[in-house]
Amino acid sequence: MSTATRIVTEDEADIRLDRWFRRHFPGLTQGVIQKMCRTGQIRVDGKRVDTSERLTPGQAIRIPPITAPTAAEARPAPAVDPLLVEEVRKLILYEDKQVIVLNKPFGLPTQGGAGIRKHLDGMLDGLRDGSPDRPRLVHRLDRDTTGVIVVARTPGVAAKLAASFRTREVHKTYWCVVVGRPVPVEGRIDVNLVRIEGFRGERAAVAGQYDTDVARAITDFTTLDHAGRKLAWLEMHPLTGRTHQLRVSCSAIGAPILGDTPYGKEVEGHNTALVEGLGDKLHLHARRIVFPHPAGGTLEVEAPMAAHMVETFAQLGFTIPTLQPPRRA
């Protein structure tokens, strides 16, 4: 084998050199990559560099003879059930060369885990569209939360979007029906949360005075409509991203989300998150997301509500605003 040269693509901007090699040659160990950099076998634009060097589009990487398989050889695209492809494609709200935005249905886990056979992450091979890169989830939604969820088509795009989520450049809007009517009708919920591990999985709770390892959760909310004092429709904007943040926050102000029995209270044998005649499904929906598009500008996408929430809105006389089409600004 002889040396070769590859050009860093736009999708690979700001990636570390060692990660670039592991992406293209999964069989290479970190030790081998470090040795090839140290001995000058690997060069960027003709210069010796360290493995931590951050790459920019257009740079030329000198690749010495390597026997390790390439990414395409090491991870060939798996065969995908055509029915699964059809199912996941029905969830698409928006797609382009960089991102895909899906409408996650009720009851579908975002990722796998103990006892979970079907999940959204496992369906993403159906969105490859011939690309060697497998689409990647950028964030998560709870199993029973519905609505917008963003998927990156390539690892580079995933890194850019993940950075946007970390730096609060992403604006999320959730709708929920809560049991009770918050007073005041709008404001900010600012609480410290702690994680709780249980046999039903991870949960969160408002931190006590002596709890350690707490995480601050900040959420703005507005009451959009209400049915007397018994039920209300809230619009919520999380300013932080904590586990079960909205669910715990609603419970903390005495208005648990309808159907959210883990965060309701048991009072005389009745869970405060349930209302007779309105079912027991979680009424939490990721309605809208606005985020920086990797190719520039912003992208805004809305998701229609799940059937059980539409039915509840009809029963309570709440008017659902017209769904706006995706908008790239």
N, C-alpha and C positions, 0 to 999 in steps of 0.2 A: 504494500500500500504506500501511497505517496501523501505528501502534505496537501491540505486543501484550504480554501478561504471561503468564509461565509460572511454575509453582510447582516448586521443587526437591523431588524425590522422595526417599524413604528410600534408594533405590539410588544416589542421587547424593551422598550425604553425604560431606563432606570433599574433594570434587573441586574443583580450581582453576577459577575463572571462565572463563579462556581455553580450558581443556580442555572445559568444559561447552559452550561455543559451538562448538568444533570437532566435538564429538560430534553436536550437533543440526544444525549447518550446516557440513558438511565443505568447502564451497567457500570459506569465509572464510579469509583469511590472518592470520597473527599480527599483521602490521602494521595491518590494518584493524580487528581487535579492539582493539588498543592505542589506536588513534585514537578509536574510538567510546567507549572508557572515559575517555580524556583529555578529550574534549569533552562528557562527561556524557550522551551518547546512551544508553549502557548504564548502568542503575542497579540496585542490589539493595536491596529494601525502601525505595525512594525515595532512596537515598544514592549519591553518587559512590563508586566503588571502583576499585582497581587490578586488573589482569588476574590477579594472583597471589592474589586473595582466595579463601579457602576457604569453600565453601558448606555450609549446614546445611539439613536437610529443613524444608520449610514456607516458606522464603524466597521472595519474589516478585522475579523478574527482569524488568526492562523491556527489551523487544526493539524496537529501532528498525526502520523499514522495511528489509528485507534482500531482495536479489534472488537471493542464493545458494540453491541447492537444499537442501532438508532432507535429513536422513540417509536417510529412507525413499526419497526421490526419487533421491538420489545412489547409493545402494547397495541396489537392489531385491533381494529374496531370490532367489537363483538356483534354477533348476529342479534337482531332485535325483532321481537314479535311484532308483526304488522299491526295487530290490534292495539298493542301498546303505543305504537307510533301514532296511530289514528287518535287514540285517547289523549295523549299529551299535546298533540297539535291542536286539538279543540280548545285547549286552555289558553292559547296564545292571544294576547291582547295587542301586542306590538312586537315587531322584529325588524332588525336590520343586520348589517354585517358585523356589528360589535355586540349588540345586546338583544335579549329577548325578555319580554315582560309577560308573565303568566297570571292567570286568575286561579289561585289555589282553591280547590273545593273543600267543603267541610269533611272532616274525618280522614283526610289524606296526610300522613306524617311528612314532614319536609325531608327528614333523613332517616336512615335505618337505625335499628337498635335491637335489644333483646325482644324476641318474639314478633318483630316487624318484618314482614316479607315484601310488602309493597309500599314504596315511598316515592316521593317526587324526585329525589336525587337519582334513584335507580331508573327513572324513566327518561333521563336527559340524553341517553345515547340516541333516542329517537329524534333528537333535534340537531344531530351532527350535520346533516345535509351534505355528506361527502367530505367533510373536513376531518383532518387527522386529529384535531383537538376536540376533546370532549367538553361540552358546555359545563359551566360550574355555577353553583348557587353562590350568590353574593351575601345573602342574609337569610334569616329563617322566620317562619311563622309557626305558632303552636299548631298541633294536629287539628284542633277544632276551630281555629281562626281561619277565616276565608279572606280572599282578596289578592291584591297585587304583590307579586314577588319577582325579584329581578335575577336574571341569569346572564352570565357573561359567556360569550362564545369562545374566548381564548384565555389562557392564563394571564397574559399581559393586561387585557381588559379587566379581568377579575381583580388584579392587583390595584389598578386605578380606581375601580369602583369601591373596593374595600377601603381604600384611603379616604374616599369621599364620605363613606359611612362613619369612619372613625372621627373625622373632623367636623361633623355636624353640617355638612354641606347638603345633606339629604333631608327633605321635608316630607314627613309622613302624616297622612290624615286618616284617622280611624273613626268608624261609626260604631256605636253600641247602644243597646237598649238596657237600661239599668232598672232595678227594682227599687223604687223610691224616687224622690225628687231632690237633687242636691240643693242645699242652701249655703252660700249664695248660688245662683244659677250658672255662674261662670267664674273662672279663677284659675289658680295654679295649685297643683298638688305636689308638695315637696316632702318626700319621706326617705328615710334610710331603710334599705332592705337587706335581709340576710337570706342566704340560700339554705334550703332544708332538703336533705336526702331522705327519701322514704321508699316504701315498697311499691308505690305507684309512680315513682320517678321523681325528678327534681321539682321542687316548688320554691316559693319565696314567701317571706313574711316581713311585716314591719319590724325593724330592729328594736330590741329592748334597750334599756339604759346601759346594761353591762355587756351587750353583744360586741364582738370584735369582727373584723373583716366585713364591714358593712359597705354597701354601695348606694350612693345617692341617686334617687330616681325623681326626675322632674317632669311633670306633665301639665300642659295647659288644656282646659276643657271649656266647652260652651254648651248650654242646653239649647237644642234646636227645636224641640217640641216636647210636650208632656201629656199624659193622660191622667188628669187629676194629680193627686200626690202619690199615686201608686207606681207609676212607670214613667220613664223619661228617655228621650233620645238624645244622646250626647255625641258631640264631635270632639275628638281628642287628638292632641298633637304632642307626642312624646319628644322631649328635648334630650333625653338620654336613652340608652338602649339596654335595659336590664331584663333579666328573665321574669316573665309574667308581670312586667311593670304595670300595664294598664289594668290588669285583673286585680292586682293587689291594691292599686291606687283607688279604684272604685270601691272596693271593699272597705278601705281605710276611711272613706268619707261616708260610710253607712249606706252605700247604694251599690251592692254587688251587681255584676253583669248578669242579665237574665240567662239562666241555664248553667251558670258557673258554680256548680255545687261545691267544688273543692274550696272556694273562697266565700261561700255563703256561711251562715251560722245556723246551727241546729237550735231551734226554739220550740219547745213543746212538741218534739217529733216532726217538726216541719223545717225544711231548709229555706232560709230567707232569699235564696237566689231563684226559687221556683214560684211560678204563679199558675194556678189551675187554669187549664184551657190553652196555655201558650207553649206547651211542649217543654222538653228538657235539653234542647240543644243550645250550645253557647252562641250568644248573639253578639259576636265581635267580628267586625269586618274591616280589613285594610282597604279603604275606599280609594285613596289617591296617593301617588308618590311623585315627587319632583326631585330630580337629581342631575348633576353635571354629566352630560353625555361625553364619553371618552373621545369623540371626534370634535368636540366643541359645542358650546351652547348648553341648553338644558332640555330635558325630556320630561314631560308631564303625562301620566297615564292614570286613568280611572278604571275601576272594576265594578261590574254590576253585582248586586247583592245576591247571596244564595237564596234558594227558594223558601227556606224556613223563615228567613228574616223578612222577605217580601210579604209572606203570609201574615207575620206578626204586625208589620207596618199597616197592612190593610185592615186588620182587626182593630188596631188602635187609632186608625184614622190619620196616620202620618203620611204626608205627601213626599214621595221620593223625587228629588230633583232630576232633571234630564241628564243622562250620562253623556259626558263630553268626550269627543274622540281624542286619541293621542295627539299631543302637540309638541313639536320640536321647535324651540325658540333659540 
